[in-house]
Amino acid sequence: SEDPYDQAVAVVLRDKKASTSYIQRRLQIGYNRAASIMERMENEGIVGPANHAGKREILVETGRAREDED
């Protein structure tokens, strides 16, 4: 199966939502796992640091037009 980190990056870039709780819900993983994934994304320059509300700026573009699905 796909690496949870890669899945999380895909979710963040697709949904434009970068928070630990969002990743946790979408990937159905524990909080600690989701938090370490978000930390790695920050270290790799994909997202910025969390603000007071736990939201992060997304620093990379997907390179394709955003499709509104769902």
N, C-alpha and C positions, 0 to 999 in steps of 0.2 A: 504493500500500500504506500501511498504518497507520504513523504516526510511532513510531519506536522508543521515544521517551520515554513516549508515551501507553501503548504496550504494556507497558513496564516498570512504570508506575504500576498498571496493571490487574493485572499478575502479583503485585506486592507486596501489593495490597489483597486479592486473592483468596486467595493462598497464605499470607499473613501471614509472609512471609519476605523480609527486606530486607537483602541483602548483595550486594556487587559480584559475587562468584563465582556466586551463584544467578542473578542477572540475566544474567550472561554466558552461563551454560549454557542458560537458558530461551529467550533471544532469539538465541542463537548469534552473538554479537558479540564483538569483542575486549575485552580487559581494560580498556584505556584508555577506550574508549567507554562501557563499563559503569560505570566509576568516575566518569566525568563525569556520567552520568545520575544516579547515586546522589547526587553532590554537588548537582546541580540539585534533586533531591527534598528534600534537606536544606535548601537555600536557600528552597524554596517551602513549607517547614513540613509536608511529608508524612511525613518520617522524621526521627528524631533523629540525633545524631552517632554514628559507629561506636564500639563499645567495643573492648576489647583483642582480642576474637575476631573483629572485623569485623562483628558483628551490630548492627543498629540497631532502636530502638524505633519502632513505627509509630504516628504521632501522629494520623492521621485515621481516622474510621470509614467503612465503605462505605455505611452507611445502610440496608443490608438484611441479613437473617439470612444467616449463613454457610452455604453448602451444601458438604457434603463430597462432592466429585466425584473422579473419577479411579480 
